[in-house]
Structures are given as C-alpha cells and as structure tokens.
Amino acid sequence: MMELIAVFSAALAAENLFFARAFDFGNMSRINRDPKKLLTYGGLSTLILTVAGFLAYGVNRLIAGTVLYNYISGIAHLLTLVLVYSAAYFLMGKYAANFFEKLGKYLPFAAFNCATLGSLLLSAKDVELDSLAKALTYHLGAGVGFTAALLLIWSLRQRLSSCNAPKSFRGLPLQLITAGLIALALVGLTGNQLPA
C-alpha cells in the first residue's frame, strides 16, 4: 500500500507531467476563464489516461520480449490511445448523448495531448512499474497532477492579470517565467541527479 502511495505522489508532484516533464505546455493557451471547464478537461484526461494505462500495461507486457520493442512501443501505445478515444467517443455518443453534447468538444483534446501519450510512454520505460496496480496508480496520479497543474496555472493567470508588470512581460512571458519557477521548485523537491 505504501508503494502505491509513493507512486501516486511521485506522479502527482515530483514527476508532474506539466512542470517537471514540460509535457503539454500548449494547453496554457487553451486555459480559459472558467475553472469548471478546466476541471472537466482535466477529469476527461485523467479518465482516458487511466483506462489507456490499463490497456497499455497489457500491450507493453505482450510486446516486451520482441526484438523490435524499441521501435514498435510508441506506435503500440499511440494505437492503444486511439482505441480508448474511439471507444469513449462511440459509447458517449450512443449511451450518454446529453453528456456527449456538453463534453464532446473536449474529448479530442483530452485524449490526444502530450500529457496522456507522454505518460503512457514514460510508464512503458519505467521498470519500477512492474505491476498493474502500480501502473494504474501512476496514470491516475499523473492525470490528477496534470489537472492540478492546469488549475494552478489558471489561478496564477488570474493573479498575474491584475499585477502591474512591464508591458513586455504581460501575458504568456510572465506565465512561462512563473511556470519555470514552479518547475524549479519541483525539481528541488526531488533533487536533480545528473547522469555520470
């Protein structure tokens, strides 16, 4: 149980896909003024990431012994993500039409962003995620951490919009500087070990 908590907290904060890994930085431009939509987007990303992580774990175990593993691993995980997206799109459209009307426009962005695919690829290369429970916990923590990072950036954007910054720093430059400072704090939390 303690190992699962450690994996979750590592994916949530220490290996945050947004700050520590710089995945999906393009979503900063999509962050709007409504935190409800942001939570919806993050929740969909987390759900898709967790389901895709479940399937990707099985795919990874299936192809792990092959000679071409390094070449087909990325394609196999991308196809897993496409399968999960297609199933979610079909099932939401058929059985939850009202829900699909509200969330259908967020589904492609939630499924095909750098955070979801990056998390699948990182977990495939991580030898410590040797069980299905650890892999699912990692993907759940990565999704929650991604959502928390988006909410933090949204909150910082609200605060930075009211500050009196120089004209050349307003908007995206100040957001990037702030995100860089948060990333430095997270790296300081875990420590940065350079390869020998």
FIKOLZA-1660 file (N, C-alpha, C; in steps of 0.1 Angstrom, whole numbers, plus 5000, padded with zeros to 4 digits):
% residues 196
   i   px   py   pz ch aa at
   1 5008 4988 5000  A  M  N
   1 5000 5000 5000  A  M CA
   1 5009 5013 5000  A  M  C
   2 5019 5012 5008  A  M  N
   2 5028 5024 5008  A  M CA
   2 5035 5026 4995  A  M  C
   3 5038 5015 4988  A  E  N
   3 5044 5017 4974  A  E CA
   3 5034 5024 4965  A  E  C
   4 5021 5021 4966  A  L  N
   4 5012 5027 4957  A  L CA
   4 5010 5042 4960  A  L  C
   5 5011 5045 4973  A  I  N
   5 5010 5059 4977  A  I CA
   5 5023 5067 4972  A  I  C
   6 5034 5060 4973  A  A  N
   6 5046 5067 4968  A  A CA
   6 5046 5069 4953  A  A  C
   7 5040 5059 4946  A  V  N
   7 5039 5060 4931  A  V CA
   7 5029 5071 4928  A  V  C
   8 5018 5072 4935  A  F  N
   8 5008 5083 4932  A  F CA
   8 5014 5096 4935  A  F  C
   9 5021 5098 4946  A  S  N
   9 5026 5111 4950  A  S CA
   9 5037 5115 4940  A  S  C
  10 5045 5105 4936  A  A  N
  10 5056 5108 4926  A  A CA
  10 5050 5113 4913  A  A  C
  11 5040 5107 4908  A  A  N
  11 5033 5111 4896  A  A CA
  11 5026 5124 4897  A  A  C
  12 5021 5126 4909  A  L  N
  12 5013 5139 4912  A  L CA
  12 5022 5151 4912  A  L  C
  13 5033 5150 4920  A  A  N
  13 5041 5162 4922  A  A CA
  13 5055 5161 4917  A  A  C
  14 5062 5151 4921  A  A  N
  14 5076 5151 4917  A  A CA
  14 5079 5149 4903  A  A  C
  15 5071 5141 4896  A  E  N
  15 5072 5138 4882  A  E CA
  15 5061 5144 4874  A  E  C
  16 5056 5156 4879  A  N  N
  16 5045 5162 4873  A  N CA
  16 5047 5164 4858  A  N  C
  17 5037 5160 4850  A  L  N
  17 5039 5160 4835  A  L CA
  17 5039 5174 4830  A  L  C
  18 5033 5183 4837  A  F  N
  18 5032 5197 4832  A  F CA
  18 5045 5205 4835  A  F  C
  19 5049 5204 4848  A  F  N
  19 5060 5212 4852  A  F CA
  19 5074 5205 4851  A  F  C
  20 5075 5193 4857  A  A  N
  20 5088 5186 4857  A  A CA
  20 5091 5180 4843  A  A  C
  21 5081 5176 4835  A  R  N
  21 5084 5170 4823  A  R CA
  21 5081 5179 4811  A  R  C
  22 5075 5190 4813  A  A  N
  22 5071 5200 4803  A  A CA
  22 5063 5195 4792  A  A  C
  23 5054 5185 4795  A  F  N
  23 5045 5180 4785  A  F CA
  23 5033 5189 4785  A  F  C
  24 5028 5190 4773  A  D  N
  24 5015 5197 4770  A  D CA
  24 5015 5212 4775  A  D  C
  25 5026 5218 4772  A  F  N
  25 5027 5233 4775  A  F CA
  25 5017 5241 4766  A  F  C
  26 5013 5235 4755  A  G  N
  26 5004 5242 4746  A  G CA
  26 4990 5244 4752  A  G  C
  27 4987 5237 4762  A  N  N
  27 4974 5239 4769  A  N CA
  27 4973 5252 4776  A  N  C
  28 4984 5259 4778  A  M  N
  28 4983 5272 4785  A  M CA
  28 4975 5281 4777  A  M  C
  29 4975 5280 4764  A  S  N
  29 4968 5289 4755  A  S CA
  29 4953 5285 4755  A  S  C
  30 4950 5273 4759  A  R  N
  30 4936 5268 4759  A  R CA
  30 4929 5271 4773  A  R  C
  31 4937 5275 4782  A  I  N
  31 4931 5277 4795  A  I CA
  31 4922 5290 4795  A  I  C
  32 4910 5288 4798  A  N  N
  32 4901 5299 4797  A  N CA
  32 4897 5305 4811  A  N  C
  33 4888 5313 4812  A  R  N
  33 4884 5319 4824  A  R CA
  33 4875 5311 4833  A  R  C
  34 4871 5299 4829  A  D  N
  34 4862 5291 4837  A  D CA
  34 4869 5279 4842  A  D  C
  35 4871 5278 4856  A  P  N
  35 4877 5266 4861  A  P CA
  35 4869 5253 4860  A  P  C
  36 4855 5255 4859  A  K  N
  36 4847 5243 4857  A  K CA
  36 4851 5235 4844  A  K  C
  37 4853 5243 4833  A  K  N
  37 4857 5237 4821  A  K CA
  37 4871 5231 4822  A  K  C
  38 4879 5237 4829  A  L  N
  38 4892 5232 4832  A  L CA
  38 4892 5219 4839  A  L  C
  39 4884 5218 4850  A  L  N
  39 4882 5206 4857  A  L CA
  39 4876 5195 4849  A  L  C
  40 4867 5198 4840  A  T  N
  40 4861 5189 4831  A  T CA
  40 4872 5183 4821  A  T  C
  41 4880 5192 4816  A  Y  N
  41 4891 5188 4807  A  Y CA
  41 4901 5179 4814  A  Y  C
  42 4905 5183 4826  A  G  N
  42 4914 5175 4834  A  G CA
  42 4908 5162 4838  A  G  C
  43 4895 5162 4842  A  G  N
  43 4889 5149 4845  A  G CA
  43 4888 5139 4834  A  G  C
  44 4885 5145 4822  A  L  N
  44 4885 5136 4810  A  L CA
  44 4898 5131 4807  A  L  C
  45 4908 5139 4808  A  S  N
  45 4922 5135 4805  A  S CA
  45 4926 5124 4815  A  S  C
  46 4923 5126 4828  A  T  N
  46 4926 5116 4838  A  T CA
  46 4919 5103 4835  A  T  C
  47 4906 5103 4832  A  L  N
  47 4899 5091 4829  A  L CA
  47 4904 5084 4817  A  L  C
  48 4907 5091 4806  A  I  N
  48 4913 5085 4794  A  I CA
  48 4926 5079 4797  A  I  C
  49 4934 5087 4804  A  L  N
  49 4948 5082 4808  A  L CA
  49 4948 5070 4816  A  L  C
  50 4939 5069 4826  A  T  N
  50 4938 5057 4834  A  T CA
  50 4933 5045 4826  A  T  C
  51 4923 5046 4818  A  V  N
  51 4918 5035 4810  A  V CA
  51 4929 5031 4800  A  V  C
  52 4935 5040 4793  A  A  N
  52 4946 5037 4784  A  A CA
  52 4958 5031 4791  A  A  C
  53 4961 5035 4803  A  G  N
  53 4972 5029 4811  A  G CA
  53 4969 5015 4814  A  G  C
  54 4957 5011 4817  A  F  N
  54 4953 4998 4819  A  F CA
  54 4956 4989 4807  A  F  C
  55 4951 4994 4795  A  L  N
  55 4953 4986 4783  A  L CA
  55 4968 4986 4779  A  L  C
  56 4975 4998 4781  A  A  N
  56 4989 4999 4776  A  A CA
  56 4998 4990 4785  A  A  C
  57 4994 4987 4797  A  Y  N
  57 5002 4978 4805  A  Y CA
  57 5002 4964 4799  A  Y  C
  58 4990 4960 4795  A  G  N
  58 4989 4947 4788  A  G CA
  58 4996 4946 4775  A  G  C
  59 4995 4957 4767  A  V  N
  59 5002 4958 4755  A  V CA
  59 5017 4957 4757  A  V  C
  60 5021 4965 4767  A  N  N
  60 5036 4966 4770  A  N CA
  60 5041 4952 4774  A  N  C
  61 5034 4944 4782  A  R  N
  61 5038 4931 4786  A  R CA
  61 5038 4921 4774  A  R  C
  62 5029 4924 4765  A  L  N
  62 5027 4915 4753  A  L CA
  62 5039 4917 4744  A  L  C
  63 5044 4929 4742  A  I  N
  63 5054 4932 4732  A  I CA
  63 5068 4933 4738  A  I  C
  64 5069 4932 4751  A  A  N
  64 5082 4935 4758  A  A CA
  64 5093 4926 4754  A  A  C
  65 5091 4914 4750  A  G  N
  65 5101 4904 4747  A  G CA
  65 5105 4904 4732  A  G  C
  66 5098 4912 4724  A  T  N
  66 5101 4912 4710  A  T CA
  66 5114 4919 4707  A  T  C
  67 5120 4916 4695  A  V  N
  67 5132 4922 4691  A  V CA
  67 5130 4937 4687  A  V  C
  68 5119 4940 4682  A  L  N
  68 5116 4953 4677  A  L CA
  68 5109 4962 4688  A  L  C
  69 5110 4959 4700  A  Y  N
  69 5103 4965 4711  A  Y CA
  69 5105 4980 4711  A  Y  C
  70 5117 4985 4709  A  N  N
  70 5120 4999 4710  A  N CA
  70 5114 5006 4698  A  N  C
  71 5112 5000 4687  A  Y  N
  71 5106 5006 4675  A  Y CA
  71 5091 5006 4675  A  Y  C
  72 5085 4996 4680  A  I  N
  72 5070 4995 4680  A  I CA
  72 5063 4999 4693  A  I  C
  73 5071 5002 4703  A  S  N
  73 5065 5006 4716  A  S CA
  73 5057 5019 4715  A  S  C
  74 5062 5029 4709  A  G  N
  74 5055 5042 4707  A  G CA
  74 5042 5040 4699  A  G  C
  75 5044 5033 4688  A  I  N
  75 5032 5031 4679  A  I CA
  75 5021 5023 4686  A  I  C
  76 5025 5013 4693  A  A  N
  76 5016 5004 4701  A  A CA
  76 5008 5013 4711  A  A  C
  77 5015 5021 4718  A  H  N
  77 5009 5030 4728  A  H CA
  77 5000 5040 4722  A  H  C
  78 5004 5046 4711  A  L  N
  78 4995 5055 4704  A  L CA
  78 4982 5048 4699  A  L  C
  79 4984 5036 4694  A  L  N
  79 4972 5029 4689  A  L CA
  79 4963 5025 4701  A  L  C
  80 4969 5022 4712  A  T  N
  80 4960 5020 4724  A  T CA
  80 4952 5032 4728  A  T  C
  81 4959 5044 4727  A  L  N
  81 4952 5057 4730  A  L CA
  81 4941 5059 4720  A  L  C
  82 4943 5056 4707  A  V  N
  82 4933 5058 4697  A  V CA
  82 4921 5049 4700  A  V  C
  83 4924 5036 4704  A  L  N
  83 4913 5027 4707  A  L CA
  83 4905 5032 4719  A  L  C
  84 4911 5037 4729  A  V  N
  84 4904 5042 4741  A  V CA
  84 4895 5054 4737  A  V  C
  85 4901 5063 4729  A  Y  N
  85 4894 5075 4724  A  Y CA
  85 4882 5071 4716  A  Y  C
  86 4884 5062 4706  A  S  N
  86 4873 5057 4698  A  S CA
  86 4862 5051 4706  A  S  C
  87 4865 5043 4716  A  A  N
  87 4855 5037 4724  A  A CA
  87 4848 5047 4732  A  A  C
  88 4855 5057 4738  A  A  N
  88 4849 5067 4746  A  A CA
  88 4839 5075 4737  A  A  C
  89 4844 5079 4725  A  Y  N
  89 4836 5087 4716  A  Y CA
  89 4823 5080 4712  A  Y  C
  90 4824 5067 4709  A  F  N
  90 4813 5059 4705  A  F CA
  90 4803 5057 4716  A  F  C
  91 4808 5053 4728  A  L  N
  91 4800 5050 4739  A  L CA
  91 4793 5062 4745  A  L  C
  92 4800 5074 4745  A  M  N
  92 4794 5086 4750  A  M CA
  92 4783 5091 4740  A  M  C
  93 4786 5089 4727  A  G  N
  93 4776 5094 4717  A  G CA
  93 4764 5085 4717  A  G  C
  94 4765 5072 4720  A  K  N
  94 4754 5063 4719  A  K CA
  94 4746 5062 4732  A  K  C
  95 4753 5062 4743  A  Y  N
  95 4746 5059 4756  A  Y CA
  95 4744 5071 4765  A  Y  C
  96 4752 5082 4762  A  A  N
  96 4751 5094 4771  A  A CA
  96 4751 5106 4762  A  A  C
  97 4741 5108 4753  A  A  N
  97 4740 5118 4743  A  A CA
  97 4740 5132 4750  A  A  C
  98 4733 5134 4761  A  N  N
  98 4733 5147 4768  A  N CA
  98 4747 5150 4773  A  N  C
  99 4753 5140 4779  A  F  N
  99 4767 5142 4784  A  F CA
  99 4777 5145 4773  A  F  C
 100 4774 5138 4761  A  F  N
 100 4783 5140 4749  A  F CA
 100 4782 5154 4744  A  F  C
 101 4770 5160 4744  A  E  N
 101 4768 5173 4739  A  E CA
 101 4776 5183 4747  A  E  C
 102 4777 5181 4760  A  K  N
 102 4785 5190 4768  A  K CA
 102 4800 5188 4767  A  K  C
 103 4804 5175 4767  A  L  N
 103 4818 5172 4767  A  L CA
 103 4825 5167 4755  A  L  C
 104 4817 5166 4744  A  G  N
 104 4822 5160 4732  A  G CA
 104 4833 5169 4726  A  G  C
 105 4832 5182 4727  A  K  N
 105 4842 5191 4721  A  K CA
 105 4856 5190 4729  A  K  C
 106 4856 5186 4741  A  Y  N
 106 4868 5185 4749  A  Y CA
 106 4875 5171 4747  A  Y  C
 107 4867 5161 4743  A  L  N
 107 4872 5148 4742  A  L CA
 107 4885 5146 4733  A  L  C
 108 4886 5152 4721  A  P  N
 108 4898 5150 4713  A  P CA
 108 4910 5156 4720  A  P  C
 109 4908 5168 4726  A  F  N
 109 4919 5175 4733  A  F CA
 109 4924 5167 4745  A  F  C
 110 4914 5161 4752  A  A  N
 110 4917 5154 4764  A  A CA
 110 4924 5141 4761  A  A  C
 111 4921 5135 4750  A  A  N
 111 4927 5122 4746  A  A CA
 111 4940 5123 4740  A  A  C
 112 4942 5133 4731  A  F  N
 112 4954 5134 4723  A  F CA
 112 4962 5146 4727  A  F  C
 113 4966 5147 4739  A  N  N
 113 4975 5157 4743  A  N CA
 113 4988 5151 4747  A  N  C
 114 4998 5159 4749  A  C  N
 114 5012 5154 4751  A  C CA
 114 5012 5147 4765  A  C  C
 115 5004 5151 4774  A  A  N
 115 5004 5145 4788  A  A CA
 115 5000 5131 4788  A  A  C
 116 4989 5128 4780  A  T  N
 116 4984 5114 4780  A  T CA
 116 4994 5105 4773  A  T  C
 117 4998 5108 4761  A  L  N
 117 5007 5100 4754  A  L CA
 117 5021 5099 4761  A  L  C
 118 5026 5110 4766  A  G  N
 118 5038 5111 4774  A  G CA
 118 5038 5102 4786  A  G  C
 119 5027 5102 4793  A  S  N
 119 5026 5093 4805  A  S CA
 119 5026 5079 4801  A  S  C
 120 5019 5075 4790  A  L  N
 120 5020 5061 4786  A  L CA
 120 5034 5057 4782  A  L  C
 121 5041 5065 4775  A  L  N
 121 5054 5062 4771  A  L CA
 121 5064 5062 4782  A  L  C
 122 5063 5071 4792  A  L  N
 122 5071 5071 4804  A  L CA
 122 5069 5058 4812  A  L  C
 123 5056 5054 4814  A  S  N
 123 5054 5042 4822  A  S CA
 123 5059 5030 4815  A  S  C
 124 5059 5030 4802  A  A  N
 124 5064 5018 4794  A  A CA
 124 5079 5016 4797  A  A  C
 125 5086 5027 4798  A  K  N
 125 5101 5026 4800  A  K CA
 125 5105 5025 4815  A  K  C
 126 5095 5027 4824  A  D  N
 126 5098 5026 4838  A  D CA
 126 5098 5012 4843  A  D  C
 127 5109 5007 4848  A  V  N
 127 5110 4993 4853  A  V CA
 127 5104 4991 4866  A  V  C
 128 5102 5002 4874  A  E  N
 128 5096 5001 4887  A  E CA
 128 5081 4999 4887  A  E  C
 129 5075 5002 4876  A  L  N
 129 5060 4999 4875  A  L CA
 129 5058 4985 4870  A  L  C
 130 5061 4976 4878  A  D  N
 130 5061 4961 4875  A  D CA
 130 5048 4954 4877  A  D  C
 131 5038 4961 4882  A  S  N
 131 5025 4955 4885  A  S CA
 131 5014 4964 4879  A  S  C
 132 5003 4958 4877  A  L  N
 132 4992 4966 4871  A  L CA
 132 4987 4976 4881  A  L  C
 133 4987 4973 4894  A  A  N
 133 4983 4983 4904  A  A CA
 133 4992 4995 4904  A  A  C
 134 5005 4993 4903  A  K  N
 134 5014 5004 4903  A  K CA
 134 5012 5013 4890  A  K  C
 135 5010 5006 4879  A  A  N
 135 5008 5013 4866  A  A CA
 135 4996 5022 4866  A  A  C
 136 4985 5016 4871  A  L  N
 136 4972 5023 4872  A  L CA
 136 4973 5035 4882  A  L  C
 137 4980 5033 4893  A  T  N
 137 4982 5043 4903  A  T CA
 137 4991 5055 4897  A  T  C
 138 5001 5051 4889  A  Y  N
 138 5009 5061 4883  A  Y CA
 138 5001 5069 4873  A  Y  C
 139 4992 5063 4865  A  H  N
 139 4985 5070 4855  A  H CA
 139 4974 5079 4862  A  H  C
 140 4968 5074 4872  A  L  N
 140 4958 5082 4880  A  L CA
 140 4965 5094 4886  A  L  C
 141 4976 5092 4892  A  G  N
 141 4984 5103 4898  A  G CA
 141 4989 5113 4887  A  G  C
 142 4993 5108 4876  A  A  N
 142 4997 5117 4865  A  A CA
 142 4985 5126 4860  A  A  C
 143 4974 5120 4859  A  G  N
 143 4962 5127 4855  A  G CA
 143 4957 5138 4865  A  G  C
 144 4957 5134 4878  A  V  N
 144 4954 5143 4888  A  V CA
 144 4964 5154 4889  A  V  C
 145 4977 5151 4888  A  G  N
 145 4987 5161 4888  A  G CA
 145 4986 5171 4876  A  G  C
 146 4983 5165 4865  A  F  N
 146 4981 5174 4853  A  F CA
 146 4969 5183 4855  A  F  C
 147 4958 5178 4861  A  T  N
 147 4947 5187 4863  A  T CA
 147 4950 5198 4874  A  T  C
 148 4958 5194 4884  A  A  N
 148 4962 5203 4894  A  A CA
 148 4971 5214 4889  A  A  C
 149 4980 5210 4880  A  A  N
 149 4989 5219 4873  A  A CA
 149 4981 5229 4865  A  A  C
 150 4971 5224 4857  A  L  N
 150 4963 5234 4849  A  L CA
 150 4955 5243 4858  A  L  C
 151 4950 5239 4869  A  L  N
 151 4943 5247 4879  A  L CA
 151 4952 5258 4885  A  L  C
 152 4965 5253 4888  A  L  N
 152 4974 5262 4894  A  L CA
 152 4978 5273 4884  A  L  C
 153 4980 5269 4871  A  I  N
 153 4983 5279 4861  A  I CA
 153 4972 5289 4859  A  I  C
 154 4959 5284 4859  A  W  N
 154 4948 5292 4858  A  W CA
 154 4947 5302 4869  A  W  C
 155 4950 5297 4881  A  S  N
 155 4950 5306 4893  A  S CA
 155 4961 5317 4892  A  S  C
 156 4972 5313 4888  A  L  N
 156 4983 5322 4886  A  L CA
 156 4980 5332 4875  A  L  C
 157 4974 5328 4865  A  R  N
 157 4970 5337 4854  A  R CA
 157 4960 5347 4859  A  R  C
 158 4951 5344 4868  A  Q  N
 158 4942 5353 4873  A  Q CA
 158 4949 5364 4882  A  Q  C
 159 4958 5359 4890  A  R  N
 159 4966 5368 4898  A  R CA
 159 4975 5377 4890  A  R  C
 160 4982 5371 4880  A  L  N
 160 4991 5379 4872  A  L CA
 160 4984 5389 4863  A  L  C
 161 4972 5387 4860  A  S  N
 161 4965 5397 4852  A  S CA
 161 4962 5410 4859  A  S  C
 162 4962 5409 4872  A  S  N
 162 4959 5422 4880  A  S CA
 162 4972 5428 4885  A  S  C
 163 4983 5422 4882  A  C  N
 163 4996 5429 4887  A  C CA
 163 5001 5439 4876  A  C  C
 164 5009 5448 4881  A  N  N
 164 5014 5458 4872  A  N CA
 164 5028 5454 4867  A  N  C
 165 5028 5445 4857  A  A  N
 165 5040 5441 4851  A  A CA
 165 5044 5449 4840  A  A  C
 166 5057 5450 4836  A  P  N
 166 5061 5457 4824  A  P CA
 166 5054 5451 4812  A  P  C
 167 5052 5460 4802  A  K  N
 167 5044 5456 4790  A  K CA
 167 5050 5444 4783  A  K  C
 168 5063 5443 4782  A  S  N
 168 5069 5432 4775  A  S CA
 168 5068 5419 4782  A  S  C
 169 5064 5419 4795  A  F  N
 169 5063 5406 4803  A  F CA
 169 5048 5402 4805  A  F  C
 170 5039 5410 4801  A  R  N
 170 5025 5407 4803  A  R CA
 170 5020 5395 4794  A  R  C
 171 5011 5387 4800  A  G  N
 171 5006 5376 4792  A  G CA
 171 5015 5364 4793  A  G  C
 172 5018 5357 4782  A  L  N
 172 5025 5345 4781  A  L CA
 172 5039 5345 4787  A  L  C
 173 5047 5356 4784  A  P  N
 173 5061 5356 4790  A  P CA
 173 5061 5355 4805  A  P  C
 174 5052 5362 4812  A  L  N
 174 5051 5361 4827  A  L CA
 174 5046 5347 4831  A  L  C
 175 5037 5342 4824  A  Q  N
 175 5032 5328 4827  A  Q CA
 175 5043 5318 4826  A  Q  C
 176 5051 5319 4815  A  L  N
 176 5062 5310 4813  A  L CA
 176 5073 5311 4824  A  L  C
 177 5076 5323 4828  A  I  N
 177 5085 5325 4839  A  I CA
 177 5080 5319 4852  A  I  C
 178 5067 5321 4855  A  T  N
 178 5061 5316 4867  A  T CA
 178 5061 5300 4866  A  T  C
 179 5058 5295 4855  A  A  N
 179 5058 5280 4854  A  A CA
 179 5072 5275 4855  A  A  C
 180 5082 5282 4850  A  G  N
 180 5096 5278 4852  A  G CA
 180 5100 5278 4867  A  G  C
 181 5095 5288 4874  A  L  N
 181 5099 5289 4888  A  L CA
 181 5092 5277 4896  A  L  C
 182 5080 5274 4892  A  I  N
 182 5073 5262 4899  A  I CA
 182 5081 5249 4895  A  I  C
 183 5085 5248 4883  A  A  N
 183 5092 5236 4878  A  A CA
 183 5105 5235 4886  A  A  C
 184 5112 5246 4888  A  L  N
 184 5125 5246 4896  A  L CA
 184 5122 5242 4911  A  L  C
 185 5111 5246 4916  A  A  N
 185 5107 5242 4930  A  A CA
 185 5104 5227 4930  A  A  C
 186 5098 5221 4920  A  L  N
 186 5095 5207 4920  A  L CA
 186 5108 5199 4918  A  L  C
 187 5117 5204 4910  A  V  N
 187 5130 5197 4908  A  V CA
 187 5137 5197 4921  A  V  C
 188 5137 5209 4928  A  G  N
 188 5143 5210 4941  A  G CA
 188 5137 5200 4951  A  G  C
 189 5124 5197 4950  A  L  N
 189 5118 5188 4959  A  L CA
 189 5123 5174 4957  A  L  C
 190 5125 5170 4945  A  T  N
 190 5130 5156 4942  A  T CA
 190 5145 5155 4941  A  T  C
 191 5152 5166 4938  A  G  N
 191 5166 5166 4936  A  G CA
 191 5169 5162 4921  A  G  C
 192 5179 5168 4916  A  N  N
 192 5182 5166 4902  A  N CA
 192 5196 5158 4901  A  N  C
 193 5195 5146 4897  A  Q  N
 193 5207 5138 4896  A  Q CA
 193 5212 5137 4882  A  Q  C
 194 5223 5142 4879  A  L  N
 194 5229 5142 4865  A  L CA
 194 5235 5128 4863  A  L  C
 195 5233 5123 4850  A  P  N
 195 5240 5110 4847  A  P CA
 195 5255 5111 4848  A  P  C
 196 5261 5101 4853  A  A  N
 196 5276 5101 4855  A  A CA
 196 5283 5098 4842  A  A  C
% end
